[in-house]
Amino acid sequence: MTQDRTRPDWRLGRRTFLKATGALGAALALQGGTLLDPFVTPVAAAESGEEIRRGICDMCCIGYCGIEALVKDGRITRVQPWADYPYGPLCSKGNSILQQVYNPERLKYPMKRTKPKGSDDAGWQRISWDEALDTIAAKFKEIKAKYGAEKVVFFVGDPKEEPRPPMQRLALKFGSPNYGTESSTCARAMQMAATLNGGGGLPITAATKTIVLWPKNPPWSMARDTWQIIEAKERGVKLIVVDPRLTQMAQMADIHLRLRPGTDGALALGMARVIINEGLYDADFVSKWVTGFEEFKAYVQEFTPEKVQEITWVPADKMVAAARLYATNKPVSWVTTASPTVHHANGVQNQRAIGALIGITGNVDVPGLKPSVPGVSVKDLTEWRQLLPPLQEKRVDLKRFPVWAELVEEIQMNLLPEYVANGELKAGLFAGANFRMWPQDQEYRKAFSSLEFAAGADFWLTPTMQLMDIVLPAATSLERYGPIRIAGRKVFLPEPVVPAVGEARGDREWIFDLAKRLGLGADFWDGNVEASFDWQLEPLKLKAAELKKQPKGVDIPAGAPTPASNNPGFSTPSRKFELTSGILQKHDVNPLPVYKEPVESPVSTPDLAKKYPLVLNTGSREPMYVHSRHRNNPRLRELEPDPKVDINPKDAAARGIKQGDDVILEGPRGSVKAKANLTELAMPGVVHIYHGWPQADINTVTGRNFDPISGFPSFKSELCEVRKA
């Protein structure tokens, strides 16, 4: 029986956990080990005058763990894990949520700019919600009448779950297909690769014999997944980790393949060669369900173990051992990650090569082949499947990234400077936007400033919000109603735990209000948020009022299994797992998952590498921050007060660098200053720097080298040098 990871009496204590994950040294270095204390946070009874109210934490924007807030006199006094919620416990970020809710820097009221853009002081003036929304509506109507609705872009950054659906619905109902999100640099390219191939891997189950992390470090990026992997290891499951970093998970691995960033495709193709040439592939599955096998088999022959070692820096014998384990110790489960393998100029093809291993070994379910129990789902608020096709031809990314435009229902935002400079976008609405998320981010700052009109919503008056004409105060997850949460077969509808600070409002609420002012009230339930939840819940025959009465959720019984399909198959043109992609072929892109060197590397640009000999890897996760979020959170800032460069001790010694030294990380396009962190986490020849620091903005250094298939930047495979400041 699976144990409840949210309960404090679970037998794996804090120190045991730290030892098991190899995190003890790292955690003790972070303020006496307090970082992972949340795993054993006790669930306390309410004290006199306190009331326990339940909500959802979105401090990491992906975990959505249950949280109990103890409230007294209308104010949260403390938080703890929600013991009965399926997802948890709370990580360091969740335990510091009060420092977000009650941070004195919170944006509390709508504001308007009174001085021209480019001024040192925007002259922010407090206004009413009515004035703010009326102004936005009037400007958008003016732009629509003058240029067309498609000239207005709608964007959601982070947090993502609540604002995305109503924002996309607003864009499409307004008449603009130009809705985008931060997934233009996050998970979408990985999802594209899986779609092009035909599918992803298998989840971890009791039958799993091998787990592959390529690459992911759950203790830092998705803490709750850590328990599942530890439990699997305890019952003898093998673990393969592919990661240039010596992470906690890598230290637990049976095989750790430590590769040069950006060479994932070559490694996967080398493993495929071993599996095919040694007859370890699933011949029956391949013959029935895979296309392009012979072409793929011929292509991988050039990726000999010796050649792969030369390209990737992974010892040939370890690569061969990993391939054999992967192919013979089945079933194999994949713990997916969002972006490390696709933050390269050949990212989609690299990820397709990794996915090819799934296909040739049969470690993937064929949709419709067996009876299945439908999951719990509600209506899609966006209705993009009906609303987007008539507008598709007006997408700004249609010709630039045609594969992306065919597969993804949101535009590729990474060419925002070009869209604005060419007059393709004239105005925008931005929720949680951050110009520092993009490479050469000064170009994106300029693009925001160049729009004829821009409005935004956020928790803070961030540097990006400073570029807006109107700024709206957003409510946190503990101050707003919804959205609907589904965990397994249980449905929840969170209510506000406390009133929002100042005049902050939930995103769905103010977006619906704006829609009414744009003449779209009938499409937004006349602004009635609860009515929109009722509409979404119709497939479950539930009402929002019923869910509000049951804050611990409503169980949805499983119905009869859906019988096997008469036409089972993958969602590809051939209905099979495609090693040669029909969609790529249609767009004149090599249909095989071919390997290409990073745009900048010791191999592709040897002269540049003489000046910048270190491989630069940016954007890895830290346990206390999410992208640029939380650096103004006092509790979390104590854990990591300064930007740092992770550098291997051997590379540091060669440069006369000691722990804590101020160093300059320099690349072909710029430099930043940070603290040196000498650590075996970084492999020799590779340095890591964490993004999101205003005072060490690494995206002024990264280049605009985009994957032609996905449009993703090469955040994780560029060149640099590090020297003492």
VOGU-3710 file (C-alpha; in Angstrom, 3 decimals, decimal comma):
1> mtqdrtrpdw> 0,000/0,000/0,000  1,351/3,438/-0,884  1,961/5,535/2,189  0,625/9,053/2,571  3,553/11,381/1,971  1,765/14,320/3,545  1,559/12,824/7,017  4,277/13,706/9,566  4,489/10,198/10,992  5,838/8,676/7,776
11> rlgrrtflka> 8,946/6,695/8,676  11,434/8,520/6,413  12,725/11,330/8,576  14,520/14,457/7,480  18,071/13,220/7,984  17,321/9,841/6,404  15,822/11,620/3,429  18,823/13,883/3,046  21,229/10,961/3,178  19,166/8,965/0,714
21> tgalgaalal> 19,181/11,758/-1,821  22,760/12,799/-1,298  21,500/16,209/-0,243  22,899/16,359/3,272  25,914/18,516/2,467  23,961/20,871/0,261  21,130/21,233/2,741  23,412/21,835/5,719  25,187/24,500/3,720  21,864/26,262/3,300
31> qggtlldpfv> 21,190/27,764/6,708  21,690/24,713/8,850  19,607/22,366/6,727  16,337/24,234/7,086  15,628/23,889/3,391  14,047/20,447/3,595  12,465/20,741/7,033  9,037/21,064/5,340  9,098/17,346/4,612  8,473/16,690/8,270
41> tpvaaaesge> 6,434/19,782/9,131  3,999/18,655/11,846  0,280/19,086/11,289  -0,863/21,154/14,247  -4,228/21,762/15,818  -5,724/25,234/15,660  -5,017/27,408/18,649  -7,551/29,595/20,385  -9,241/31,927/17,933  -7,688/30,234/14,877
51> eirrgicdmc> -9,645/28,612/12,088  -8,176/26,105/9,636  -8,982/26,936/6,020  -7,785/24,960/3,035  -6,353/26,123/-0,274  -3,821/25,371/-2,984  -0,202/26,536/-3,075  1,110/27,834/-6,413  4,463/29,079/-5,191  6,227/26,790/-7,686
61> cigycgieal> 3,589/27,171/-10,432  3,541/23,419/-11,189  3,078/21,448/-7,963  -0,236/22,820/-6,681  0,076/21,110/-3,309  -2,581/21,279/-0,650  -2,079/23,866/2,074  -3,849/24,571/5,356  -3,897/28,163/6,499  -4,587/28,959/10,107
71> vkdgritrvq> -6,557/32,180/10,112  -7,229/34,546/13,001  -9,040/37,877/12,735  -9,072/37,640/8,920  -5,312/37,137/8,631  -3,228/34,025/8,046  -1,004/33,366/11,047  0,776/30,227/9,813  0,531/27,470/7,223  1,007/23,707/7,200
81> pwadypygpl> 0,502/20,762/4,818  -3,073/19,754/4,027  -2,815/16,161/5,206  -5,773/14,815/3,205  -4,856/16,438/-0,113  -3,364/14,079/-2,723  -0,395/16,335/-3,504  2,139/17,460/-0,943  3,837/18,054/1,441  4,929/21,674/1,352
91> cskgnsilqq> 8,410/22,523/0,144  10,494/25,485/1,241  8,560/27,747/-1,128  5,152/26,658/0,130  6,194/27,125/3,734  7,150/30,716/2,948  3,886/31,658/1,255  3,003/34,174/3,995  6,045/36,193/2,983  4,418/36,481/-0,440
101> vynperlkyp> 0,854/37,192/0,659  1,821/39,850/3,193  4,936/41,192/1,539  4,911/45,006/1,877  5,992/45,283/-1,783  2,724/43,729/-3,009  0,891/45,678/-5,689  -2,398/46,580/-3,994  -4,247/48,930/-6,359  -4,633/49,571/-10,091
111> mkrtkpkgsd> -2,107/52,108/-11,327  -1,670/54,193/-14,458  1,391/55,752/-16,007  1,371/59,558/-16,084  4,774/60,108/-17,677  6,053/59,003/-21,101  7,646/55,579/-21,529  11,373/55,810/-21,157  11,127/58,279/-18,285  13,126/57,452/-15,173
121> dagwqriswd> 9,918/57,825/-13,193  6,661/56,518/-14,670  4,667/58,790/-12,374  2,420/55,957/-11,243  -0,961/57,133/-10,055  -3,534/55,040/-8,215  -6,823/54,660/-10,091  -10,014/52,664/-9,680  -10,665/49,293/-11,261  -13,377/50,885/-13,365
131> ealdtiaakf> -10,984/53,433/-14,814  -8,298/50,815/-15,400  -10,526/48,337/-17,219  -12,386/51,047/-19,139  -9,041/52,407/-20,367  -7,796/48,985/-21,462  -11,071/48,216/-23,236  -11,107/51,558/-25,026  -7,497/51,163/-26,217  -8,056/47,623/-27,447
141> keikakygae> -11,187/48,640/-29,333  -9,238/51,487/-30,905  -6,401/49,166/-31,990  -8,889/46,627/-33,325  -10,747/49,233/-35,378  -7,536/50,776/-36,723  -5,378/47,701/-37,398  -7,383/44,545/-36,682  -7,917/42,419/-33,583  -4,869/40,274/-34,361
151> kvvffvgdpk> -2,605/43,244/-33,630  -3,310/42,767/-29,902  -1,238/40,101/-28,156  -2,396/38,367/-24,980  0,277/36,770/-22,781  0,505/34,789/-19,540  3,790/34,245/-17,740  4,020/32,943/-14,195  1,980/31,910/-12,189  0,246/30,154/-15,017
161> eeprppmqrl> -2,684/27,977/-14,028  -5,383/30,518/-13,154  -4,867/33,219/-15,826  -4,122/31,019/-18,853  -7,621/29,671/-19,720  -9,572/32,934/-19,322  -6,829/34,920/-21,075  -6,783/32,612/-24,091  -10,581/32,665/-24,246  -10,491/36,452/-24,132
171> alkfgspnyg> -7,952/36,618/-26,962  -9,923/34,290/-29,221  -13,318/35,833/-28,503  -11,786/39,269/-29,148  -10,611/37,970/-32,508  -6,867/37,554/-31,977  -5,059/34,224/-32,408  -1,992/35,864/-30,912  -2,071/34,430/-27,425  1,227/33,263/-25,955
181> tesstcaram> 2,741/32,034/-22,714  6,059/31,435/-21,020  5,841/27,888/-22,414  7,521/29,394/-25,479  10,674/28,596/-23,506  9,366/25,866/-21,173  7,575/22,555/-21,810  6,128/22,969/-25,289  9,146/21,804/-27,293  9,391/18,598/-25,290
191> qmaatlnggg> 5,665/18,035/-25,864  6,121/18,751/-29,581  8,805/16,084/-29,824  6,525/13,534/-28,170  3,694/14,484/-30,539  5,922/14,203/-33,607  7,099/10,757/-32,523  3,691/9,597/-31,350  3,937/9,433/-27,587  5,872/9,724/-24,359
201> glpitaatkt> 7,009/7,113/-21,885  5,330/5,063/-19,196  4,625/6,395/-15,687  6,106/4,817/-12,574  3,989/1,887/-11,371  4,434/-1,186/-9,193  5,567/-3,033/-12,329  8,379/-0,582/-13,160  11,839/-2,135/-13,234  13,881/0,842/-14,485
211> ivlwpknppw> 13,386/4,596/-14,117  15,013/7,125/-16,422  15,562/10,747/-15,416  16,762/12,578/-18,526  17,434/15,000/-16,838  15,445/15,973/-13,802  16,280/16,556/-10,154  12,957/16,262/-8,282  14,289/17,249/-4,833  14,874/20,713/-6,268
221> smardtwqii> 12,311/20,978/-9,049  9,311/18,872/-7,957  9,891/17,747/-4,403  6,825/15,558/-4,128  8,055/13,261/-6,933  11,122/12,414/-4,861  9,248/10,028/-2,582  8,030/7,899/-5,473  11,576/7,441/-6,761  12,995/6,671/-3,323
231> eakergvkli> 10,263/4,094/-2,740  10,994/2,513/-6,123  14,703/2,321/-5,335  13,919/0,636/-2,019  12,112/-2,169/-3,863  15,004/-2,706/-6,245  14,096/-0,569/-9,251  17,136/0,503/-11,291  17,747/4,207/-11,891  19,441/5,766/-14,935
241> vvdprltqma> 20,162/9,495/-14,682  21,339/11,521/-17,656  22,511/14,899/-16,407  25,714/16,963/-16,644  25,242/17,783/-12,959  26,054/15,524/-10,010  22,599/15,989/-8,503  20,943/14,257/-5,577  19,230/11,894/-7,994  22,488/11,267/-9,856
251> qmadihlrlr> 24,088/10,173/-6,600  21,303/7,608/-6,172  21,616/6,323/-9,745  22,779/2,885/-10,796  24,174/4,538/-13,927  24,853/8,269/-14,233  25,609/9,483/-17,753  27,299/12,847/-17,352  27,159/14,452/-20,773  28,245/17,711/-22,346
261> pgtdgalalg> 25,153/19,963/-22,490  23,453/19,966/-25,877  24,660/16,508/-26,937  21,648/14,526/-25,691  20,702/13,568/-29,234  24,068/11,980/-29,958  23,924/10,030/-26,693  20,433/8,720/-27,450  21,395/7,746/-30,991  24,444/5,909/-29,673
271> marviinegl> 22,266/3,997/-27,217  19,847/3,179/-30,028  22,713/1,765/-32,096  23,708/-0,576/-29,262  20,107/-1,704/-28,752  19,521/-2,330/-32,467  22,872/-3,916/-33,309  22,728/-6,269/-30,316  19,173/-7,321/-31,149  17,758/-5,887/-27,932
281> ydadfvskwv> 14,961/-3,925/-29,558  11,327/-5,113/-29,467  11,080/-6,555/-32,975  7,399/-7,433/-32,654  6,416/-3,948/-31,504  8,598/-2,322/-34,151  7,090/-4,394/-36,956  3,532/-3,577/-35,904  3,709/-0,048/-34,567  6,851/1,773/-35,731
291> tgfeefkayv> 7,578/3,515/-39,039  10,991/4,560/-40,351  12,910/1,832/-38,521  15,186/0,882/-41,410  16,104/4,510/-42,122  16,709/5,080/-38,418  18,796/1,908/-38,128  21,007/3,069/-40,987  21,399/6,573/-39,564  22,471/5,518/-36,055
301> qeftpekvqe> 25,384/3,430/-37,367  27,644/6,472/-37,375  27,148/6,889/-33,616  29,623/4,290/-32,419  30,446/4,165/-28,685  33,791/5,781/-29,407  32,235/8,559/-31,494  29,567/9,175/-28,863  32,224/9,424/-26,178  34,082/11,983/-28,259
311> itwvpadkmv> 30,935/14,069/-28,772  29,262/13,774/-25,372  32,195/13,155/-22,973  30,302/10,107/-21,628  32,607/7,053/-21,328  31,735/4,528/-24,006  31,372/1,619/-21,580  28,867/3,524/-19,421  26,785/4,437/-22,444  26,717/0,811/-23,593
321> aaarlyatnk> 25,802/-0,405/-20,097  22,947/2,106/-19,889  21,616/1,028/-23,298  21,635/-2,623/-22,309  19,953/-1,961/-18,958  17,335/0,208/-20,607  16,502/-2,392/-23,248  16,505/-5,494/-21,054  15,150/-4,415/-17,660  11,578/-3,534/-18,654
331> pvswvttasp> 9,133/-1,955/-18,212  10,967/1,357/-18,159  9,351/4,511/-16,761  10,298/8,067/-17,601  10,066/10,973/-15,176  9,563/13,790/-17,625  11,131/17,202/-17,493  10,121/20,422/-19,165  13,054/21,952/-20,977  16,691/20,897/-20,346
341> tvhhangvqn> 16,892/18,686/-23,434  15,185/21,239/-25,698  16,974/24,453/-24,658  19,283/23,992/-27,622  19,183/24,976/-31,286  18,596/21,287/-32,163  16,380/20,674/-29,156  13,311/19,058/-30,720  15,374/16,599/-32,736  17,484/15,807/-29,670
351> qraigaligi> 14,322/15,058/-27,712  12,929/13,001/-30,597  16,107/10,903/-30,516  15,591/10,309/-26,804  11,965/9,401/-27,484  13,047/6,973/-30,190  14,421/4,722/-27,454  10,861/4,394/-26,153  9,596/3,324/-29,559  12,230/0,754/-30,475
361> tgnvdvpglk> 11,956/-0,968/-27,068  8,146/-0,871/-26,903  8,123/1,113/-23,670  4,992/3,000/-24,692  1,294/2,223/-24,642  -0,567/2,173/-27,940  -3,639/4,392/-27,522  -6,859/2,434/-27,892  -5,183/-0,971/-28,022  -6,528/-2,019/-24,618
371> psvpgvsvkd> -9,646/-1,100/-22,609  -9,059/1,937/-20,401  -10,815/3,850/-17,640  -11,376/7,488/-18,647  -9,856/10,067/-16,354  -11,751/12,890/-14,695  -12,033/15,999/-16,840  -14,078/19,163/-17,189  -14,902/21,403/-20,127  -12,029/23,422/-21,550
381> ltewrqllpp> -12,709/27,069/-20,732  -10,635/28,253/-23,685  -12,616/26,382/-26,368  -9,558/26,888/-28,562  -10,319/23,809/-30,689  -13,416/25,583/-32,001  -12,280/29,206/-31,819  -8,686/29,105/-33,103  -8,982/27,455/-36,567  -10,868/30,377/-38,187
391> lqekrvdlkr> -8,132/32,738/-36,929  -5,114/30,507/-37,633  -3,999/32,362/-40,763  -3,557/35,572/-38,748  -0,965/34,102/-36,370  2,255/36,116/-36,292  4,350/32,938/-36,047  2,656/30,986/-38,843  5,398/31,342/-41,471  8,344/31,655/-39,110
401> fpvwaelvee> 7,681/28,473/-37,120  5,186/26,440/-39,169  5,641/23,158/-37,252  5,054/24,952/-33,961  2,021/26,733/-35,438  0,531/23,433/-36,567  1,015/21,660/-33,238  0,678/24,367/-30,590  -2,430/26,433/-29,850  -0,430/29,447/-28,735
411> iqmnllpeyv> 2,037/31,599/-30,628  5,799/31,314/-30,325  6,671/34,455/-28,346  10,439/34,325/-28,756  10,394/36,667/-31,750  8,442/39,362/-29,903  11,014/42,059/-30,836  10,531/41,244/-34,525  6,734/41,129/-34,256  6,679/44,590/-32,669
421> angelkaglf> 9,356/46,136/-34,899  7,519/44,959/-38,017  4,203/46,364/-36,831  2,618/42,919/-36,524  1,725/43,603/-32,888  0,583/47,004/-31,653  -0,749/46,430/-28,125  -0,809/43,765/-25,453  -2,209/42,423/-22,206  0,380/40,674/-20,037
431> aganfrmwpq> -0,237/38,665/-16,845  2,898/37,799/-14,886  5,208/38,766/-17,758  8,970/39,073/-17,354  11,185/40,374/-20,157  14,173/38,731/-18,456  12,917/35,275/-19,437  14,263/35,756/-22,979  17,826/35,724/-24,384  19,306/39,156/-25,028
441> dqeyrkafss> 16,447/40,407/-22,891  17,223/44,055/-23,548  15,614/43,486/-26,955  12,391/42,365/-25,297  12,412/45,273/-22,885  12,573/47,545/-25,919  9,696/45,644/-27,553  7,427/46,122/-24,529  8,247/49,821/-24,477  7,558/50,148/-28,204
451> lefaagadfw> 3,976/48,904/-28,097  1,387/51,631/-28,599  -0,389/50,412/-25,471  0,365/47,735/-22,886  -1,394/46,654/-19,706  -0,316/44,063/-17,169  -1,276/42,257/-13,979  1,088/41,010/-11,311  1,716/40,665/-7,589  4,459/43,271/-7,798
461> ltptmqlmdi> 5,428/46,392/-9,711  8,220/44,471/-11,421  10,684/45,886/-13,964  8,408/44,501/-16,689  5,286/46,027/-15,152  7,188/49,328/-15,052  6,995/49,262/-18,874  3,176/49,126/-18,900  0,613/51,905/-19,277  -1,831/50,287/-16,834
471> vlpaatsler> -0,951/47,817/-14,071  -3,474/45,653/-12,203  -2,988/44,026/-8,759  -3,362/40,222/-8,880  -4,585/38,050/-6,023  -2,500/35,097/-4,829  -3,765/31,512/-4,760  -4,933/31,951/-1,138  -6,958/35,069/-1,990  -8,947/33,971/-5,038
481> ygpiriagrk> -11,772/31,663/-6,071  -10,757/28,592/-8,081  -9,652/27,345/-10,495  -11,065/23,807/-10,498  -8,456/21,308/-9,335  -8,481/17,614/-10,269  -6,251/15,199/-8,355  -6,735/11,595/-9,403  -10,493/11,052/-9,237  -11,107/13,876/-6,795
491> vflpepvvpa> -12,354/17,353/-7,716  -11,726/20,498/-5,680  -12,785/24,109/-6,031  -10,638/26,267/-3,738  -12,213/29,335/-2,176  -10,344/32,363/-0,858  -8,690/31,627/2,466  -8,576/35,330/3,352  -9,617/38,548/1,616  -7,090/39,833/-0,897
501> vgeargdrew> -4,744/42,586/0,201  -5,741/46,044/-0,964  -7,889/45,758/-4,072  -6,153/42,752/-5,635  -8,457/40,515/-7,691  -8,301/36,983/-9,084  -7,321/36,766/-12,744  -10,530/35,095/-13,877  -12,561/37,785/-12,142  -10,878/40,805/-13,737
511> ifdlakrlgl> -10,525/39,151/-17,158  -14,259/38,442/-17,171  -14,918/42,036/-16,148  -12,715/43,296/-18,988  -14,512/41,008/-21,445  -17,829/42,652/-20,565  -16,359/46,074/-21,353  -15,175/44,739/-24,703  -18,736/43,755/-25,551  -18,101/40,061/-24,897
521> gadfwdgnve> -20,212/39,636/-21,774  -22,400/36,913/-23,253  -19,282/34,817/-23,943  -18,105/35,237/-20,354  -21,271/34,383/-18,446  -21,914/38,100/-18,014  -18,921/38,233/-15,674  -20,266/35,531/-13,326  -17,219/33,463/-12,360  -19,238/30,832/-10,515
531> asfdwqlepl> -21,441/30,310/-13,581  -18,295/29,590/-15,610  -17,310/26,891/-13,121  -20,810/25,401/-13,391  -20,382/25,253/-17,187  -17,016/23,527/-16,884  -18,384/21,007/-14,364  -21,317/19,921/-16,543  -19,638/16,641/-17,661  -19,358/15,644/-13,982
541> klkaaelkkq> -22,947/16,699/-13,192  -21,631/18,933/-10,433  -22,195/22,558/-9,469  -19,714/24,984/-7,965  -22,011/25,415/-4,960  -21,729/21,702/-4,190  -17,939/21,787/-4,307  -17,868/24,841/-2,060  -19,728/22,840/0,573  -17,090/20,100/0,405
551> pkgvdipaga> -13,679/21,800/0,667  -11,981/18,397/0,989  -13,157/17,538/-2,523  -15,688/15,296/-4,231  -14,806/11,782/-5,375  -15,841/10,925/-8,926  -16,555/7,194/-9,243  -14,854/5,402/-12,095  -17,253/4,398/-14,823  -17,148/1,360/-17,052
561> ptpasnnpgf> -13,870/0,979/-18,962  -13,788/2,272/-22,494  -13,459/-0,765/-24,757  -10,479/-1,212/-27,025  -10,716/0,805/-30,221  -11,437/-0,703/-33,610  -8,719/1,593/-34,906  -6,005/1,821/-32,240  -2,934/3,871/-32,935  -0,856/6,935/-32,230
571> stpsrkfelt> -1,850/10,514/-33,060  0,510/10,732/-36,022  -0,193/10,822/-39,766  0,653/7,108/-40,021  -1,143/6,153/-36,768  2,171/4,586/-35,742  5,182/5,599/-33,671  7,191/7,625/-36,184  10,973/7,486/-36,289  10,559/9,396/-39,553
581> sgilqkhdvn> 8,052/12,141/-38,835  5,308/12,721/-41,378  4,662/16,217/-40,046  8,313/17,254/-40,329  8,506/15,805/-43,813  5,470/17,867/-44,823  7,327/21,007/-43,729  10,569/20,060/-45,541  12,394/19,268/-42,306  14,542/16,145/-41,997
591> plpvykepve> 12,075/13,543/-40,703  14,753/11,567/-38,842  15,823/12,695/-35,344  19,155/13,956/-36,626  21,911/15,249/-34,374  23,508/18,652/-34,840  26,185/20,280/-32,726  25,162/23,303/-30,646  25,589/26,588/-32,496  28,437/27,476/-30,126
601> spvstpdlak> 30,574/24,601/-28,880  34,151/23,331/-28,719  33,341/21,374/-31,894  31,282/23,777/-34,014  33,185/26,970/-33,090  36,696/25,923/-32,011  38,160/29,401/-32,453  35,491/30,914/-30,218  36,102/28,138/-27,693  39,727/29,218/-27,354
611> kyplvlntgs> 38,539/32,477/-25,815  35,498/30,969/-24,078  36,512/27,390/-23,214  33,741/26,568/-20,723  30,294/25,286/-21,678  27,594/27,522/-20,212  24,479/25,888/-18,785  21,790/28,268/-17,510  18,342/27,859/-16,012  18,691/24,812/-13,771
621> repmyvhsrh> 16,398/24,754/-10,761  17,157/25,797/-7,227  14,896/24,629/-4,389  14,080/28,079/-3,051  13,329/29,996/-6,265  11,235/29,517/-9,404  12,731/31,371/-12,350  12,811/35,004/-11,150  10,180/34,531/-8,453  10,713/34,797/-4,680
631> rnnprlrele> 13,954/36,737/-4,521  12,011/39,384/-2,615  10,797/36,730/-0,165  12,824/37,268/3,021  12,649/33,688/4,224  13,786/32,235/0,909  16,394/34,905/0,290  18,113/33,830/3,495  18,706/30,428/1,912  20,413/31,865/-1,182
641> pdpkvdinpk> 21,217/35,557/-0,759  23,496/36,051/-3,787  23,739/34,948/-7,404  26,353/32,267/-7,867  28,273/30,435/-10,553  28,652/26,693/-9,991  32,120/25,711/-11,129  34,044/22,489/-10,690  36,965/22,772/-8,222  39,440/21,722/-10,923
651> daaargikqg> 38,297/24,509/-13,260  38,337/26,967/-10,369  41,862/26,006/-9,316  43,121/26,493/-12,866  41,808/30,073/-12,691  42,926/30,871/-9,150  39,310/31,054/-7,957  38,317/30,174/-4,402  34,951/29,560/-2,774  32,954/32,785/-2,420
661> ddvilegprg> 35,191/34,864/-4,675  33,529/37,516/-6,799  33,870/36,329/-10,372  32,992/37,574/-13,836  31,232/35,164/-16,175  31,805/36,419/-19,690  30,488/35,281/-23,068  30,585/36,602/-26,621  27,659/38,971/-25,936  28,252/40,244/-22,416
671> svkakanlte> 29,128/39,448/-18,820  27,694/39,230/-15,304  29,201/39,299/-11,832  28,401/36,623/-9,234  29,863/34,570/-6,392  31,932/31,486/-7,158  30,471/28,255/-5,816  33,045/25,487/-6,055  31,099/22,262/-6,316  31,234/18,774/-7,786
681> lampgvvhiy> 27,680/19,457/-8,924  29,350/21,014/-11,976  31,289/18,667/-14,221  34,733/19,764/-15,391  34,479/22,035/-18,413  30,907/23,118/-17,661  29,614/25,937/-15,466  26,072/26,566/-14,274  24,463/29,868/-13,400  20,922/30,303/-12,156
691> hgwpqadint> 18,699/32,721/-14,034  16,353/35,369/-12,690  18,770/37,551/-10,715  18,358/41,249/-11,614  21,916/42,040/-10,512  23,350/39,092/-12,470  21,010/38,869/-15,431  22,463/35,958/-17,368  20,050/36,521/-20,241  22,035/39,574/-21,231
701> vtgrnfdpis> 24,762/37,021/-22,044  22,776/34,217/-23,694  22,260/34,419/-27,448  19,224/34,392/-29,702  20,061/31,070/-31,371  16,646/29,484/-31,949  15,625/25,952/-32,834  14,000/26,271/-36,293  11,336/23,698/-35,344  10,250/24,963/-31,924
711> gfpsfkselc> 11,738/28,454/-31,786  13,387/27,606/-28,458  16,620/29,379/-27,435  19,898/27,628/-26,638  19,956/28,507/-22,949  21,932/25,399/-21,993  24,687/25,001/-24,564  26,708/28,146/-25,144  30,289/29,134/-24,352  31,813/31,326/-21,660
721> evrka> 34,827/32,006/-19,495  34,968/32,679/-15,754  37,616/34,835/-14,084  38,152/36,547/-10,755  36,547/39,967/-10,566
//
